[in-house]
């Protein structure tokens, strides 16, 4: 299998696919399911399995779990900034460097799984409270430019599925049974 398919088992995110408010209910349900999906895909893995990269030169499963907590926490803050400020410029963070920090390299995954679940409870309440004009509020990413909350929702549907698919594919390739 080629590296692109290993890295992007569901394909790359397409910013132009984030159109149409008719998908919002589906998107919110998918975002809400993300913590449970992450927990299920790593359930029963040993420390050795958690420390296995999902692809050559890729993150380990452990790093992927910690990345979910780190990334969704950053995105939640960006979401809140977009709601409380006029098109705030956000500060990006180095995902690869965060993934190399000791807590992400070797730390237990349960705190990140719990953080992700609690964070999504708050985030979902905020998503569901959005008025129609709020979906068009933006933050400004230094490389991407303005990002609407509508686009952010579509991105986090993809993000939730993206890393779960990486771990699920590793489990299949490695013959590790996935928990029900």
Secondary structure as GFF3:
##gff-version 3
##sequence-region A 1 180
A	DSSP	alpha_helix	3	7	.	.	.	ID=ss1
A	DSSP	three_ten_helix	15	17	.	.	.	ID=ss2
A	DSSP	three_ten_helix	21	23	.	.	.	ID=ss3
A	DSSP	alpha_helix	24	42	.	.	.	ID=ss4
A	DSSP	alpha_helix	47	50	.	.	.	ID=ss5
A	DSSP	alpha_helix	61	84	.	.	.	ID=ss6
A	DSSP	beta_strand	88	89	.	.	.	ID=ss7
A	DSSP	alpha_helix	95	100	.	.	.	ID=ss8
A	DSSP	alpha_helix	102	106	.	.	.	ID=ss9
A	DSSP	alpha_helix	110	128	.	.	.	ID=ss10
A	DSSP	three_ten_helix	132	136	.	.	.	ID=ss11
A	DSSP	beta_strand	138	141	.	.	.	ID=ss12
A	DSSP	beta_strand	145	148	.	.	.	ID=ss13
A	DSSP	alpha_helix	149	174	.	.	.	ID=ss14
###
